[in-house]
Amino acid sequence: MFIVCILSVKAKRHYEKSHRESEKALEAYRKSDADIHLSRADVEKVSIQKCTNMCVTLLKCQTFVYMKCEKCHADMYINKIAISSV
């Protein structure tokens, strides 16, 4: 009985927390829906963030490919020196 009581208290707290979060989200939605300029600014901000994240990802990928290429060139140079000195 005690365990069931603890679980129901935890479930109630979880429900109340989720309810508060959903109320906040609904209030933010209504506020942004009422102010069209705020909505446009938010959309533009998200668009810029997505573009920035995409650029950072592509830069990391390009850096990885560049480093791999440099390693291949270094290995080839070292092997060429080793072969020519034999």
PyMOL Python script that loads the backbone (N, CA, C, O; Angstrom):
from pymol import cmd

cmd.read_pdbstr("""\
ATOM      1  N   MET A   1       0.829  -1.200   0.000  1.00  0.00           N
ATOM      2  CA  MET A   1       0.000   0.000   0.000  1.00  0.00           C
ATOM      3  C   MET A   1       0.866   1.253   0.000  1.00  0.00           C
ATOM      4  O   MET A   1       0.571   2.226  -0.694  1.00  0.00           O
ATOM      5  N   PHE A   2       1.956   1.216   0.800  1.00  0.00           N
ATOM      6  CA  PHE A   2       2.847   2.366   0.898  1.00  0.00           C
ATOM      7  C   PHE A   2       3.512   2.675  -0.443  1.00  0.00           C
ATOM      8  O   PHE A   2       3.649   3.840  -0.818  1.00  0.00           O
ATOM      9  N   ILE A   3       3.924   1.632  -1.164  1.00  0.00           N
ATOM     10  CA  ILE A   3       4.579   1.797  -2.466  1.00  0.00           C
ATOM     11  C   ILE A   3       3.613   2.410  -3.466  1.00  0.00           C
ATOM     12  O   ILE A   3       3.990   3.289  -4.241  1.00  0.00           O
ATOM     13  N   VAL A   4       2.372   1.950  -3.451  1.00  0.00           N
ATOM     14  CA  VAL A   4       1.365   2.494  -4.358  1.00  0.00           C
ATOM     15  C   VAL A   4       1.124   3.961  -4.067  1.00  0.00           C
ATOM     16  O   VAL A   4       0.933   4.761  -4.983  1.00  0.00           O
ATOM     17  N   CYS A   5       1.133   4.314  -2.789  1.00  0.00           N
ATOM     18  CA  CYS A   5       0.930   5.712  -2.382  1.00  0.00           C
ATOM     19  C   CYS A   5       2.083   6.582  -2.879  1.00  0.00           C
ATOM     20  O   CYS A   5       1.852   7.683  -3.378  1.00  0.00           O
ATOM     21  N   ILE A   6       3.318   6.103  -2.748  1.00  0.00           N
ATOM     22  CA  ILE A   6       4.490   6.849  -3.222  1.00  0.00           C
ATOM     23  C   ILE A   6       4.423   7.011  -4.733  1.00  0.00           C
ATOM     24  O   ILE A   6       4.684   8.095  -5.254  1.00  0.00           O
ATOM     25  N   LEU A   7       4.077   5.946  -5.435  1.00  0.00           N
ATOM     26  CA  LEU A   7       3.980   6.026  -6.889  1.00  0.00           C
ATOM     27  C   LEU A   7       2.896   7.001  -7.319  1.00  0.00           C
ATOM     28  O   LEU A   7       3.077   7.746  -8.282  1.00  0.00           O
ATOM     29  N   SER A   8       1.775   7.001  -6.615  1.00  0.00           N
ATOM     30  CA  SER A   8       0.706   7.924  -6.992  1.00  0.00           C
ATOM     31  C   SER A   8       1.112   9.360  -6.705  1.00  0.00           C
ATOM     32  O   SER A   8       0.714  10.260  -7.445  1.00  0.00           O
ATOM     33  N   VAL A   9       1.886   9.606  -5.664  1.00  0.00           N
ATOM     34  CA  VAL A   9       2.381  10.956  -5.379  1.00  0.00           C
ATOM     35  C   VAL A   9       3.355  11.393  -6.463  1.00  0.00           C
ATOM     36  O   VAL A   9       3.305  12.535  -6.921  1.00  0.00           O
ATOM     37  N   LYS A  10       4.242  10.489  -6.878  1.00  0.00           N
ATOM     38  CA  LYS A  10       5.181  10.803  -7.952  1.00  0.00           C
ATOM     39  C   LYS A  10       4.443  11.059  -9.259  1.00  0.00           C
ATOM     40  O   LYS A  10       4.782  11.980 -10.002  1.00  0.00           O
ATOM     41  N   ALA A  11       3.434  10.241  -9.534  1.00  0.00           N
ATOM     42  CA  ALA A  11       2.653  10.427 -10.751  1.00  0.00           C
ATOM     43  C   ALA A  11       1.926  11.761 -10.726  1.00  0.00           C
ATOM     44  O   ALA A  11       1.826  12.445 -11.744  1.00  0.00           O
ATOM     45  N   LYS A  12       1.417  12.123  -9.553  1.00  0.00           N
ATOM     46  CA  LYS A  12       0.709  13.402  -9.426  1.00  0.00           C
ATOM     47  C   LYS A  12       1.668  14.566  -9.654  1.00  0.00           C
ATOM     48  O   LYS A  12       1.329  15.524 -10.349  1.00  0.00           O
ATOM     49  N   ARG A  13       2.865  14.486  -9.069  1.00  0.00           N
ATOM     50  CA  ARG A  13       3.864  15.551  -9.276  1.00  0.00           C
ATOM     51  C   ARG A  13       4.250  15.654 -10.744  1.00  0.00           C
ATOM     52  O   ARG A  13       4.363  16.751 -11.290  1.00  0.00           O
ATOM     53  N   HIS A  14       4.449  14.501 -11.381  1.00  0.00           N
ATOM     54  CA  HIS A  14       4.807  14.484 -12.795  1.00  0.00           C
ATOM     55  C   HIS A  14       3.693  15.098 -13.635  1.00  0.00           C
ATOM     56  O   HIS A  14       3.950  15.868 -14.561  1.00  0.00           O
ATOM     57  N   TYR A  15       2.447  14.746 -13.301  1.00  0.00           N
ATOM     58  CA  TYR A  15       1.301  15.304 -14.033  1.00  0.00           C
ATOM     59  C   TYR A  15       1.233  16.821 -13.846  1.00  0.00           C
ATOM     60  O   TYR A  15       1.019  17.560 -14.807  1.00  0.00           O
ATOM     61  N   GLU A  16       1.416  17.278 -12.608  1.00  0.00           N
ATOM     62  CA  GLU A  16       1.353  18.720 -12.346  1.00  0.00           C
ATOM     63  C   GLU A  16       2.466  19.467 -13.069  1.00  0.00           C
ATOM     64  O   GLU A  16       2.239  20.549 -13.612  1.00  0.00           O
ATOM     65  N   LYS A  17       3.653  18.901 -13.077  1.00  0.00           N
ATOM     66  CA  LYS A  17       4.776  19.524 -13.778  1.00  0.00           C
ATOM     67  C   LYS A  17       4.500  19.591 -15.279  1.00  0.00           C
ATOM     68  O   LYS A  17       4.724  20.623 -15.912  1.00  0.00           O
ATOM     69  N   SER A  18       4.020  18.505 -15.835  1.00  0.00           N
ATOM     70  CA  SER A  18       3.694  18.484 -17.262  1.00  0.00           C
ATOM     71  C   SER A  18       2.585  19.468 -17.587  1.00  0.00           C
ATOM     72  O   SER A  18       2.602  20.117 -18.633  1.00  0.00           O
ATOM     73  N   HIS A  19       1.632  19.573 -16.694  1.00  0.00           N
ATOM     74  CA  HIS A  19       0.520  20.510 -16.908  1.00  0.00           C
ATOM     75  C   HIS A  19       1.022  21.954 -16.905  1.00  0.00           C
ATOM     76  O   HIS A  19       0.619  22.758 -17.745  1.00  0.00           O
ATOM     77  N   ARG A  20       1.901  22.279 -15.959  1.00  0.00           N
ATOM     78  CA  ARG A  20       2.469  23.649 -15.918  1.00  0.00           C
ATOM     79  C   ARG A  20       3.250  23.950 -17.190  1.00  0.00           C
ATOM     80  O   ARG A  20       3.132  25.039 -17.753  1.00  0.00           O
ATOM     81  N   GLU A  21       4.052  22.983 -17.645  1.00  0.00           N
ATOM     82  CA  GLU A  21       4.829  23.188 -18.868  1.00  0.00           C
ATOM     83  C   GLU A  21       3.928  23.368 -20.080  1.00  0.00           C
ATOM     84  O   GLU A  21       4.200  24.204 -20.942  1.00  0.00           O
ATOM     85  N   SER A  22       2.863  22.593 -20.147  1.00  0.00           N
ATOM     86  CA  SER A  22       1.948  22.736 -21.289  1.00  0.00           C
ATOM     87  C   SER A  22       1.222  24.072 -21.233  1.00  0.00           C
ATOM     88  O   SER A  22       0.952  24.671 -22.274  1.00  0.00           O
ATOM     89  N   GLU A  23       0.899  24.549 -20.024  1.00  0.00           N
ATOM     90  CA  GLU A  23       0.261  25.865 -19.879  1.00  0.00           C
ATOM     91  C   GLU A  23       1.210  26.977 -20.330  1.00  0.00           C
ATOM     92  O   GLU A  23       0.794  27.924 -20.998  1.00  0.00           O
ATOM     93  N   LYS A  24       2.490  26.854 -19.959  1.00  0.00           N
ATOM     94  CA  LYS A  24       3.484  27.841 -20.392  1.00  0.00           C
ATOM     95  C   LYS A  24       3.618  27.841 -21.907  1.00  0.00           C
ATOM     96  O   LYS A  24       3.681  28.901 -22.530  1.00  0.00           O
ATOM     97  N   ALA A  25       3.661  26.659 -22.494  1.00  0.00           N
ATOM     98  CA  ALA A  25       3.798  26.553 -23.950  1.00  0.00           C
ATOM     99  C   ALA A  25       2.580  27.137 -24.645  1.00  0.00           C
ATOM    100  O   ALA A  25       2.716  27.824 -25.657  1.00  0.00           O
ATOM    101  N   LEU A  26       1.406  26.875 -24.123  1.00  0.00           N
ATOM    102  CA  LEU A  26       0.182  27.415 -24.705  1.00  0.00           C
ATOM    103  C   LEU A  26       0.145  28.931 -24.590  1.00  0.00           C
ATOM    104  O   LEU A  26      -0.280  29.617 -25.519  1.00  0.00           O
ATOM    105  N   GLU A  27       0.588  29.454 -23.453  1.00  0.00           N
ATOM    106  CA  GLU A  27       0.633  30.906 -23.261  1.00  0.00           C
ATOM    107  C   GLU A  27       1.636  31.553 -24.225  1.00  0.00           C
ATOM    108  O   GLU A  27       1.355  32.602 -24.804  1.00  0.00           O
ATOM    109  N   ALA A  28       2.788  30.934 -24.392  1.00  0.00           N
ATOM    110  CA  ALA A  28       3.790  31.460 -25.324  1.00  0.00           C
ATOM    111  C   ALA A  28       3.264  31.422 -26.752  1.00  0.00           C
ATOM    112  O   ALA A  28       3.513  32.342 -27.531  1.00  0.00           O
ATOM    113  N   TYR A  29       2.538  30.363 -27.099  1.00  0.00           N
ATOM    114  CA  TYR A  29       1.954  30.261 -28.436  1.00  0.00           C
ATOM    115  C   TYR A  29       0.944  31.376 -28.659  1.00  0.00           C
ATOM    116  O   TYR A  29       0.957  32.033 -29.700  1.00  0.00           O
ATOM    117  N   ARG A  30       0.075  31.589 -27.689  1.00  0.00           N
ATOM    118  CA  ARG A  30      -0.942  32.649 -27.835  1.00  0.00           C
ATOM    119  C   ARG A  30      -0.290  34.021 -27.932  1.00  0.00           C
ATOM    120  O   ARG A  30      -0.727  34.865 -28.714  1.00  0.00           O
ATOM    121  N   LYS A  31       0.752  34.244 -27.143  1.00  0.00           N
ATOM    122  CA  LYS A  31       1.448  35.532 -27.172  1.00  0.00           C
ATOM    123  C   LYS A  31       2.107  35.761 -28.533  1.00  0.00           C
ATOM    124  O   LYS A  31       1.986  36.845 -29.105  1.00  0.00           O
ATOM    125  N   SER A  32       2.791  34.763 -29.046  1.00  0.00           N
ATOM    126  CA  SER A  32       3.465  34.917 -30.341  1.00  0.00           C
ATOM    127  C   SER A  32       2.456  34.996 -31.478  1.00  0.00           C
ATOM    128  O   SER A  32       2.704  35.669 -32.479  1.00  0.00           O
ATOM    129  N   ASP A  33       1.328  34.320 -31.338  1.00  0.00           N
ATOM    130  CA  ASP A  33       0.291  34.381 -32.362  1.00  0.00           C
ATOM    131  C   ASP A  33      -0.366  35.752 -32.392  1.00  0.00           C
ATOM    132  O   ASP A  33      -0.778  36.224 -33.451  1.00  0.00           O
ATOM    133  N   ALA A  34      -0.463  36.385 -31.240  1.00  0.00           N
ATOM    134  CA  ALA A  34      -1.080  37.715 -31.164  1.00  0.00           C
ATOM    135  C   ALA A  34      -0.157  38.788 -31.735  1.00  0.00           C
ATOM    136  O   ALA A  34      -0.632  39.758 -32.326  1.00  0.00           O
ATOM    137  N   ASP A  35       1.132  38.629 -31.571  1.00  0.00           N
ATOM    138  CA  ASP A  35       2.099  39.625 -32.048  1.00  0.00           C
ATOM    139  C   ASP A  35       2.788  39.076 -33.289  1.00  0.00           C
ATOM    140  O   ASP A  35       3.693  38.247 -33.188  1.00  0.00           O
ATOM    141  N   ILE A  36       2.359  39.538 -34.458  1.00  0.00           N
ATOM    142  CA  ILE A  36       2.883  38.984 -35.722  1.00  0.00           C
ATOM    143  C   ILE A  36       4.363  39.310 -35.908  1.00  0.00           C
ATOM    144  O   ILE A  36       5.095  38.517 -36.501  1.00  0.00           O
ATOM    145  N   HIS A  37       4.815  40.453 -35.415  1.00  0.00           N
ATOM    146  CA  HIS A  37       6.234  40.812 -35.570  1.00  0.00           C
ATOM    147  C   HIS A  37       7.117  39.898 -34.727  1.00  0.00           C
ATOM    148  O   HIS A  37       8.213  39.527 -35.148  1.00  0.00           O
ATOM    149  N   LEU A  38       6.648  39.541 -33.556  1.00  0.00           N
ATOM    150  CA  LEU A  38       7.395  38.614 -32.714  1.00  0.00           C
ATOM    151  C   LEU A  38       7.504  37.251 -33.402  1.00  0.00           C
ATOM    152  O   LEU A  38       8.548  36.602 -33.353  1.00  0.00           O
ATOM    153  N   SER A  39       6.428  36.835 -34.032  1.00  0.00           N
ATOM    154  CA  SER A  39       6.435  35.549 -34.724  1.00  0.00           C
ATOM    155  C   SER A  39       7.445  35.559 -35.865  1.00  0.00           C
ATOM    156  O   SER A  39       8.202  34.603 -36.040  1.00  0.00           O
ATOM    157  N   ARG A  40       7.455  36.633 -36.634  1.00  0.00           N
ATOM    158  CA  ARG A  40       8.415  36.710 -37.742  1.00  0.00           C
ATOM    159  C   ARG A  40       9.839  36.719 -37.231  1.00  0.00           C
ATOM    160  O   ARG A  40      10.720  36.083 -37.809  1.00  0.00           O
ATOM    161  N   ALA A  41      10.064  37.446 -36.140  1.00  0.00           N
ATOM    162  CA  ALA A  41      11.410  37.492 -35.572  1.00  0.00           C
ATOM    163  C   ALA A  41      11.834  36.111 -35.074  1.00  0.00           C
ATOM    164  O   ALA A  41      12.979  35.701 -35.265  1.00  0.00           O
ATOM    165  N   ASP A  42      10.923  35.410 -34.447  1.00  0.00           N
ATOM    166  CA  ASP A  42      11.253  34.060 -33.974  1.00  0.00           C
ATOM    167  C   ASP A  42      11.559  33.126 -35.131  1.00  0.00           C
ATOM    168  O   ASP A  42      12.499  32.335 -35.065  1.00  0.00           O
ATOM    169  N   VAL A  43      10.768  33.215 -36.188  1.00  0.00           N
ATOM    170  CA  VAL A  43      10.988  32.367 -37.358  1.00  0.00           C
ATOM    171  C   VAL A  43      12.341  32.683 -37.992  1.00  0.00           C
ATOM    172  O   VAL A  43      13.077  31.776 -38.382  1.00  0.00           O
ATOM    173  N   GLU A  44      12.662  33.963 -38.094  1.00  0.00           N
ATOM    174  CA  GLU A  44      13.949  34.360 -38.671  1.00  0.00           C
ATOM    175  C   GLU A  44      15.106  33.890 -37.802  1.00  0.00           C
ATOM    176  O   GLU A  44      16.136  33.448 -38.311  1.00  0.00           O
ATOM    177  N   LYS A  45      14.932  33.989 -36.487  1.00  0.00           N
ATOM    178  CA  LYS A  45      15.975  33.555 -35.562  1.00  0.00           C
ATOM    179  C   LYS A  45      16.236  32.054 -35.699  1.00  0.00           C
ATOM    180  O   LYS A  45      17.387  31.619 -35.743  1.00  0.00           O
ATOM    181  N   VAL A  46      15.175  31.278 -35.765  1.00  0.00           N
ATOM    182  CA  VAL A  46      15.316  29.827 -35.925  1.00  0.00           C
ATOM    183  C   VAL A  46      15.966  29.504 -37.262  1.00  0.00           C
ATOM    184  O   VAL A  46      16.800  28.603 -37.349  1.00  0.00           O
ATOM    185  N   SER A  47      15.583  30.242 -38.310  1.00  0.00           N
ATOM    186  CA  SER A  47      16.163  30.014 -39.632  1.00  0.00           C
ATOM    187  C   SER A  47      17.664  30.293 -39.617  1.00  0.00           C
ATOM    188  O   SER A  47      18.447  29.534 -40.189  1.00  0.00           O
ATOM    189  N   ILE A  48      18.053  31.361 -38.976  1.00  0.00           N
ATOM    190  CA  ILE A  48      19.481  31.702 -38.885  1.00  0.00           C
ATOM    191  C   ILE A  48      20.230  30.646 -38.075  1.00  0.00           C
ATOM    192  O   ILE A  48      21.345  30.267 -38.431  1.00  0.00           O
ATOM    193  N   GLN A  49      19.621  30.172 -36.989  1.00  0.00           N
ATOM    194  CA  GLN A  49      20.265  29.143 -36.177  1.00  0.00           C
ATOM    195  C   GLN A  49      20.450  27.852 -36.959  1.00  0.00           C
ATOM    196  O   GLN A  49      21.492  27.205 -36.852  1.00  0.00           O
ATOM    197  N   LYS A  50      19.443  27.473 -37.749  1.00  0.00           N
ATOM    198  CA  LYS A  50      19.555  26.259 -38.562  1.00  0.00           C
ATOM    199  C   LYS A  50      20.678  26.403 -39.578  1.00  0.00           C
ATOM    200  O   LYS A  50      21.456  25.474 -39.791  1.00  0.00           O
ATOM    201  N   CYS A  51      20.756  27.576 -40.204  1.00  0.00           N
ATOM    202  CA  CYS A  51      21.801  27.819 -41.198  1.00  0.00           C
ATOM    203  C   CYS A  51      23.178  27.768 -40.542  1.00  0.00           C
ATOM    204  O   CYS A  51      24.115  27.190 -41.092  1.00  0.00           O
ATOM    205  N   THR A  52      23.292  28.376 -39.368  1.00  0.00           N
ATOM    206  CA  THR A  52      24.566  28.378 -38.653  1.00  0.00           C
ATOM    207  C   THR A  52      24.969  26.957 -38.275  1.00  0.00           C
ATOM    208  O   THR A  52      26.125  26.569 -38.443  1.00  0.00           O
ATOM    209  N   ASN A  53      24.017  26.188 -37.768  1.00  0.00           N
ATOM    210  CA  ASN A  53      24.316  24.804 -37.397  1.00  0.00           C
ATOM    211  C   ASN A  53      24.742  23.987 -38.612  1.00  0.00           C
ATOM    212  O   ASN A  53      25.656  23.168 -38.522  1.00  0.00           O
ATOM    213  N   MET A  54      24.085  24.208 -39.742  1.00  0.00           N
ATOM    214  CA  MET A  54      24.436  23.487 -40.951  1.00  0.00           C
ATOM    215  C   MET A  54      25.846  23.873 -41.404  1.00  0.00           C
ATOM    216  O   MET A  54      26.626  23.014 -41.815  1.00  0.00           O
ATOM    217  N   CYS A  55      26.168  25.163 -41.326  1.00  0.00           N
ATOM    218  CA  CYS A  55      27.508  25.615 -41.725  1.00  0.00           C
ATOM    219  C   CYS A  55      28.586  25.031 -40.818  1.00  0.00           C
ATOM    220  O   CYS A  55      29.652  24.637 -41.291  1.00  0.00           O
ATOM    221  N   VAL A  56      28.314  24.976 -39.532  1.00  0.00           N
ATOM    222  CA  VAL A  56      29.288  24.414 -38.597  1.00  0.00           C
ATOM    223  C   VAL A  56      29.497  22.936 -38.890  1.00  0.00           C
ATOM    224  O   VAL A  56      30.629  22.452 -38.868  1.00  0.00           O
ATOM    225  N   THR A  57      28.419  22.223 -39.163  1.00  0.00           N
ATOM    226  CA  THR A  57      28.527  20.796 -39.491  1.00  0.00           C
ATOM    227  C   THR A  57      29.338  20.592 -40.761  1.00  0.00           C
ATOM    228  O   THR A  57      30.212  19.727 -40.810  1.00  0.00           O
ATOM    229  N   LEU A  58      29.054  21.383 -41.784  1.00  0.00           N
ATOM    230  CA  LEU A  58      29.804  21.258 -43.034  1.00  0.00           C
ATOM    231  C   LEU A  58      31.272  21.617 -42.847  1.00  0.00           C
ATOM    232  O   LEU A  58      32.146  20.991 -43.445  1.00  0.00           O
ATOM    233  N   LEU A  59      31.545  22.617 -42.024  1.00  0.00           N
ATOM    234  CA  LEU A  59      32.934  23.006 -41.758  1.00  0.00           C
ATOM    235  C   LEU A  59      33.685  21.877 -41.056  1.00  0.00           C
ATOM    236  O   LEU A  59      34.840  21.602 -41.379  1.00  0.00           O
ATOM    237  N   LYS A  60      33.025  21.223 -40.093  1.00  0.00           N
ATOM    238  CA  LYS A  60      33.656  20.092 -39.407  1.00  0.00           C
ATOM    239  C   LYS A  60      33.946  18.962 -40.386  1.00  0.00           C
ATOM    240  O   LYS A  60      35.012  18.349 -40.343  1.00  0.00           O
ATOM    241  N   CYS A  61      32.992  18.693 -41.267  1.00  0.00           N
ATOM    242  CA  CYS A  61      33.175  17.639 -42.264  1.00  0.00           C
ATOM    243  C   CYS A  61      34.328  17.984 -43.204  1.00  0.00           C
ATOM    244  O   CYS A  61      35.161  17.134 -43.519  1.00  0.00           O
ATOM    245  N   GLN A  62      34.366  19.232 -43.645  1.00  0.00           N
ATOM    246  CA  GLN A  62      35.420  19.667 -44.554  1.00  0.00           C
ATOM    247  C   GLN A  62      36.787  19.580 -43.867  1.00  0.00           C
ATOM    248  O   GLN A  62      37.772  19.178 -44.485  1.00  0.00           O
ATOM    249  N   THR A  63      36.840  19.956 -42.598  1.00  0.00           N
ATOM    250  CA  THR A  63      38.088  19.882 -41.847  1.00  0.00           C
ATOM    251  C   THR A  63      38.555  18.438 -41.723  1.00  0.00           C
ATOM    252  O   THR A  63      39.746  18.154 -41.855  1.00  0.00           O
ATOM    253  N   PHE A  64      37.619  17.522 -41.467  1.00  0.00           N
ATOM    254  CA  PHE A  64      37.965  16.110 -41.356  1.00  0.00           C
ATOM    255  C   PHE A  64      38.539  15.591 -42.668  1.00  0.00           C
ATOM    256  O   PHE A  64      39.546  14.883 -42.671  1.00  0.00           O
ATOM    257  N   VAL A  65      37.904  15.940 -43.776  1.00  0.00           N
ATOM    258  CA  VAL A  65      38.386  15.494 -45.091  1.00  0.00           C
ATOM    259  C   VAL A  65      39.757  16.097 -45.382  1.00  0.00           C
ATOM    260  O   VAL A  65      40.636  15.416 -45.912  1.00  0.00           O
ATOM    261  N   TYR A  66      39.942  17.364 -45.040  1.00  0.00           N
ATOM    262  CA  TYR A  66      41.224  18.035 -45.258  1.00  0.00           C
ATOM    263  C   TYR A  66      42.333  17.358 -44.449  1.00  0.00           C
ATOM    264  O   TYR A  66      43.425  17.118 -44.963  1.00  0.00           O
ATOM    265  N   MET A  67      42.044  17.053 -43.181  1.00  0.00           N
ATOM    266  CA  MET A  67      43.052  16.403 -42.334  1.00  0.00           C
ATOM    267  C   MET A  67      43.398  15.008 -42.867  1.00  0.00           C
ATOM    268  O   MET A  67      44.556  14.591 -42.841  1.00  0.00           O
ATOM    269  N   LYS A  68      42.385  14.303 -43.346  1.00  0.00           N
ATOM    270  CA  LYS A  68      42.614  12.975 -43.925  1.00  0.00           C
ATOM    271  C   LYS A  68      43.485  13.081 -45.173  1.00  0.00           C
ATOM    272  O   LYS A  68      44.382  12.264 -45.383  1.00  0.00           O
ATOM    273  N   CYS A  69      43.220  14.081 -45.990  1.00  0.00           N
ATOM    274  CA  CYS A  69      44.006  14.303 -47.206  1.00  0.00           C
ATOM    275  C   CYS A  69      45.449  14.666 -46.852  1.00  0.00           C
ATOM    276  O   CYS A  69      46.388  14.166 -47.472  1.00  0.00           O
ATOM    277  N   GLU A  70      45.620  15.527 -45.865  1.00  0.00           N
ATOM    278  CA  GLU A  70      46.960  15.912 -45.434  1.00  0.00           C
ATOM    279  C   GLU A  70      47.747  14.707 -44.914  1.00  0.00           C
ATOM    280  O   GLU A  70      48.944  14.580 -45.168  1.00  0.00           O
ATOM    281  N   LYS A  71      47.062  13.832 -44.188  1.00  0.00           N
ATOM    282  CA  LYS A  71      47.727  12.633 -43.680  1.00  0.00           C
ATOM    283  C   LYS A  71      48.172  11.750 -44.847  1.00  0.00           C
ATOM    284  O   LYS A  71      49.277  11.207 -44.834  1.00  0.00           O
ATOM    285  N   CYS A  72      47.322  11.613 -45.837  1.00  0.00           N
ATOM    286  CA  CYS A  72      47.677  10.805 -47.012  1.00  0.00           C
ATOM    287  C   CYS A  72      48.884  11.400 -47.740  1.00  0.00           C
ATOM    288  O   CYS A  72      49.786  10.674 -48.157  1.00  0.00           O
ATOM    289  N   HIS A  73      48.893  12.726 -47.888  1.00  0.00           N
ATOM    290  CA  HIS A  73      50.025  13.390 -48.542  1.00  0.00           C
ATOM    291  C   HIS A  73      51.306  13.190 -47.735  1.00  0.00           C
ATOM    292  O   HIS A  73      52.365  12.929 -48.304  1.00  0.00           O
ATOM    293  N   ALA A  74      51.209  13.314 -46.409  1.00  0.00           N
ATOM    294  CA  ALA A  74      52.384  13.134 -45.562  1.00  0.00           C
ATOM    295  C   ALA A  74      52.896  11.704 -45.647  1.00  0.00           C
ATOM    296  O   ALA A  74      54.103  11.476 -45.738  1.00  0.00           O
ATOM    297  N   ASP A  75      51.978  10.738 -45.618  1.00  0.00           N
ATOM    298  CA  ASP A  75      52.383   9.333 -45.733  1.00  0.00           C
ATOM    299  C   ASP A  75      53.045   9.069 -47.083  1.00  0.00           C
ATOM    300  O   ASP A  75      54.053   8.366 -47.154  1.00  0.00           O
ATOM    301  N   MET A  76      52.486   9.625 -48.144  1.00  0.00           N
ATOM    302  CA  MET A  76      53.046   9.433 -49.476  1.00  0.00           C
ATOM    303  C   MET A  76      54.441  10.062 -49.562  1.00  0.00           C
ATOM    304  O   MET A  76      55.353   9.484 -50.154  1.00  0.00           O
ATOM    305  N   TYR A  77      54.597  11.241 -48.974  1.00  0.00           N
ATOM    306  CA  TYR A  77      55.886  11.928 -49.001  1.00  0.00           C
ATOM    307  C   TYR A  77      56.936  11.119 -48.237  1.00  0.00           C
ATOM    308  O   TYR A  77      58.063  10.954 -48.704  1.00  0.00           O
ATOM    309  N   ILE A  78      56.556  10.617 -47.061  1.00  0.00           N
ATOM    310  CA  ILE A  78      57.489   9.829 -46.252  1.00  0.00           C
ATOM    311  C   ILE A  78      57.853   8.538 -46.982  1.00  0.00           C
ATOM    312  O   ILE A  78      59.019   8.144 -46.999  1.00  0.00           O
ATOM    313  N   ASN A  79      56.873   7.883 -47.580  1.00  0.00           N
ATOM    314  CA  ASN A  79      57.146   6.649 -48.329  1.00  0.00           C
ATOM    315  C   ASN A  79      58.014   6.928 -49.544  1.00  0.00           C
ATOM    316  O   ASN A  79      58.877   6.120 -49.888  1.00  0.00           O
ATOM    317  N   LYS A  80      57.794   8.069 -50.201  1.00  0.00           N
ATOM    318  CA  LYS A  80      58.593   8.411 -51.378  1.00  0.00           C
ATOM    319  C   LYS A  80      60.040   8.650 -50.992  1.00  0.00           C
ATOM    320  O   LYS A  80      60.950   8.224 -51.704  1.00  0.00           O
ATOM    321  N   ILE A  81      60.263   9.326 -49.875  1.00  0.00           N
ATOM    322  CA  ILE A  81      61.617   9.560 -49.395  1.00  0.00           C
ATOM    323  C   ILE A  81      62.281   8.233 -49.018  1.00  0.00           C
ATOM    324  O   ILE A  81      63.448   7.997 -49.330  1.00  0.00           O
ATOM    325  N   ALA A  82      61.514   7.372 -48.341  1.00  0.00           N
ATOM    326  CA  ALA A  82      62.060   6.088 -47.917  1.00  0.00           C
ATOM    327  C   ALA A  82      62.421   5.219 -49.108  1.00  0.00           C
ATOM    328  O   ALA A  82      63.435   4.522 -49.079  1.00  0.00           O
ATOM    329  N   ILE A  83      61.602   5.250 -50.160  1.00  0.00           N
ATOM    330  CA  ILE A  83      61.868   4.438 -51.358  1.00  0.00           C
ATOM    331  C   ILE A  83      63.052   5.000 -52.116  1.00  0.00           C
ATOM    332  O   ILE A  83      63.902   4.243 -52.585  1.00  0.00           O
ATOM    333  N   SER A  84      63.122   6.330 -52.245  1.00  0.00           N
ATOM    334  CA  SER A  84      64.198   6.932 -53.026  1.00  0.00           C
ATOM    335  C   SER A  84      65.539   6.813 -52.313  1.00  0.00           C
ATOM    336  O   SER A  84      66.578   6.820 -52.974  1.00  0.00           O
ATOM    337  N   SER A  85      65.551   6.706 -50.990  1.00  0.00           N
ATOM    338  CA  SER A  85      66.825   6.590 -50.288  1.00  0.00           C
ATOM    339  C   SER A  85      67.334   5.149 -50.268  1.00  0.00           C
ATOM    340  O   SER A  85      68.475   4.903 -49.879  1.00  0.00           O
ATOM    341  N   VAL A  86      66.505   4.202 -50.681  1.00  0.00           N
ATOM    342  CA  VAL A  86      66.939   2.797 -50.670  1.00  0.00           C
ATOM    343  C   VAL A  86      67.795   2.503 -51.848  1.00  0.00           C
ATOM    344  O   VAL A  86      68.255   1.372 -52.010  1.00  0.00           O
TER     345      VAL A  86
END
""", "prot")
cmd.dss("prot")
cmd.show_as("cartoon", "prot")
cmd.util.cbc("prot")
cmd.orient("prot")
